[in-house]
Amino acid sequence: MARDKKPTDSGVAESPIADVFEGRHPSESEKQWAEKTLAPALEKQPERPIGAATGVNIDEHGHARFTTISGVPIRRLYTQADLPEDWETNNDKYLNYPGQAPYTRGIHASGYRGRLWTMRQFAGFSSPEETNQRYKYLLAHGGGGLSVAFDLPTLMGYDSDHAQSEGEVGKCGVAIDSLEDMEILFDGIDLEKTTVSMTINSPASVLWAMYLVVAEKQGADWKKLGGTIQNDILKEYIAQKEYIYPPAPSMRLVIDTFEFGTHFTPRFNTISISGYHIREAGSTSLQELAFTIYDGVEYVEWALKRGLNVDDFGPRLSFFFNSHNDFFEEIAKFRASRKIWYRLMKDRFHAQNERTRLMRFHTQTAGVSLTAQQPMNNIARVAIQALAAVLGGTQSLHTDSYDEALALPTEEAARIALRTQQVIAYESGVAQTVDPLGGSYFLEKLTLDMEKGAFDYFDKMDAMGGMVKAIERGYPQKEIAEASYQFQRATEAKEKITVGTNDFIIEENPTKILYIGEEVAIHQTAKLNKLRARRSNEAVQRALDALKKAAAQEPVVKSNHQMSDANTMPYIIDAVRAYATVGEICEALKEVYGVYEEVSVT
Amino acid sequence: MTNTDQKIRVLVAKPGLDGHDRGAKVIARALRDAGMEVIYTGLRQTPEMIVNAALQEDVDVIGLSILSGAHNAIIPRVMDLMRQQKMEDVMVVLGGTIPAQDLDQLSKAGVAAVFGPGTPMQEIIQFIRTNVKPRSVTA
């Protein structure tokens, strides 16, 4: 995305309309416009790029310029001259029609006219009993699917009564220790009819096993279950940092779920390859796009190495993006993502099945963009971000609650967030036509630049030997840390304005928030004590021993396409059925695989 | 040499299970750019590890970043350990998402300042400069 060099002729460079001619070939009529209409207008009213020219918003000549929130320079006007010369003649290569390759305009021929996106609100707090109530509330108010937020001990594979869990139980999500908790969490919710997404990564196979057993106990058919486990360990090393085991065994566990899924749960997404957390950690929009899709490439490579067929597991790969404040940059990112994935699956991995080449994604509005100051302003931010996700063609959407910079959302804040989606869906009219912004010079140029920028990153990381190698070198981590520091500097210099935080500030009173105390830890510990007294601890030990044995072996796909004997999923399911806890199962795997320690980059 | 000797030394630490380290890293870099000596511990440090590191590194300030809500469990343990090590002269500041209702309790426990989301880096730098007297190193 480097800015084109200005002409060396200083006379031209000094002209206020020089940028119209830089690195592009405007039509005669555009030249006329620049000279006759634009030049006098600039004379009368000079442009004023936002903020001071102290570093981030300045070009190589020291002039202030307009940039996206990611620091990408933005032109005054986009016209045909910004698109490739063969834009019209090779339209099927660039755009084509919705539901047709390369899917720039969306994966459905009729967009949202047949079916709206799924309004899937991420929720979870305190005990499984309380979260179960919130789920019933969300479903009763028009939420289309569930999305489980687990607390940090669960995410890190610790039981609620572990020393490391002190102070963390039920704080950032719901505490789940055993199958018993999962049964409570989904009590009265028909899992064959409700799709459920679970944000769980390192212990994903354990929580998924619990989910499958609960569904089975409800009498549901595994083949009919729809839902998603996040199960994206690579972005944990890159951004969110909730890893347990080192990369290689972690990747093996992920591929075990792919393999298991193709045999037993054909409608369940066994991974949600996530850019969300990469963006939250401070990346640019392009970095989010590039690192996420390249994570996808790495998963495919590892699955192929196992001996799986890309057209067997490929259709179950799903993605998850962030939607930030910079409206057009985000829409361009979403549109480019589909095209990039299509190109990779077709050309790099030779997928034959069209389903494999389709990128489907979930979107969440940007938590990182929310302010603790004047929190009601966040409702406006979320609406803009949600609108971008819809115009980008998302399959499902979570809208953040306005109070999320302060705490987990109150019930009222969560309802307003859902209502924001409903206003977009039913009042704004944007869902009535497919890809309404397609063909906009500006958006199409941004989309093309996103695609090019992503492939440039892919080349760099291919040269490093893939994403696991790049992570071990700290490459994506460094890129993100640098971008987040630059953004913070721009904010401090008021080159980027955050309304209510670095400008338009007022004195205000504290906002009412959801407060979670330590009772949850006591409640969960009591349940665990009773469970350990009630269950057969011998059966638990037998199941854990069998799991360790399988985990220590190299899984190999059999010649008759049957699942590898050493696939860990059936053993985890057995352990779950015996009511082994999350902590016990993760501990067993730690004994085999060890734990990962990162080298910190600042 | 005098300048180096007088540099304020800061330990930036992430206690608890939370892995959200964007803030901690940005602050570490901002303090370093402001001329302070910064040691970043990395993730998932126990109170014992943090206080030990602070002692070893002979810091003037401990900056803790907690976004998970575990501050009420972690802060008192850090302060206790510091008292045991007679580190009352080391200033503790806290950053992250801290509910307003916990502020009094944290202040009583000895936390010098709590910096919530959106705090300008300059404000944190200024607070440290104003409230910490660099200890001169005895030759």
Interface residues (C-beta under 8 A of the other chain):
Chain A: L152 P153 L155 M156 Y158 Q164 S165 E166 G167 E168 K171 C172 E236 Q240 K241 E242 E280 A281 G282 V368 T371 A372 Q373 A405 L406 A407 A481 S484 Y485 Q488 E492 T498 T501 N502 P510 I513 Y515 I516 E518 E598 S600 V601 T602
Chain B: G16 L17 D18 G19 H20 D21 R22 K25 V26 A28 R29 A30 R32 V38 Y40 T41 G42 L43 R44 S68 G69 A70 H71 N72 A73 I74 T97 P99 A100 Q101 G116 P117 G118 P120 M121 Q122
